């Protein structure tokens, strides 16, 4: 039973380019969370999605960032026109259901470096 | 809003016991979780306390006092591999999203 998968593991982009980060949840999990971790800091919630729906995007920057979780395929976090401040580790986590009672399982993360 | 505070660094020797404290301020409280993260790795779930008291899982225990808005993670018989960052986190009751503390870096010395 594969865990949460993320790719790529490392991504290098120049300022102004686009970054696409992918997350495949654990089998049977339909709830996906994205978190960002800046160096030497804790994880910060970005967005929570269910299949084809964004449920909570209160942690997403207002511009350049978007997320989706289509009916088929992985969840995608998209960052347009990247800037150096976007350099961070981006983790996704999945759970079988929503709510406080369910543990989230984290993927290995994508480390984005913006040159 | 929600905020959590934990010490930034703790150092201990192999075989010792260490306690990492976490205090929180939340608009609604639905449990305190603890995660371990090794350098360059993913956060790994360690424990979850929804009610007051002590939860024990092997060498790790976690404690919660809701009246004091306080919890701690206790690591016993420390091993070198326990050197990592430890995060406390609270859960949102509706969505389950996690709000993390800044993390405590534990260094275990021989």
Interface residues (C-beta under 8 A of the other chain):
Chain A: X31 X33 X35 X41 X42 X43 X44 X45 X48 X55 X56 X59 X91 X93 X95 X98 X99 X100 X101 X102 X103 X104 X105 X106 X107 X108 X109
Chain B: X30 X31 X41 X42 X43 X44 X45 X48 X50 X87 X91 X92 X93 X94 X95 X96 X97 X98 X99 X100 X101 X102 X103
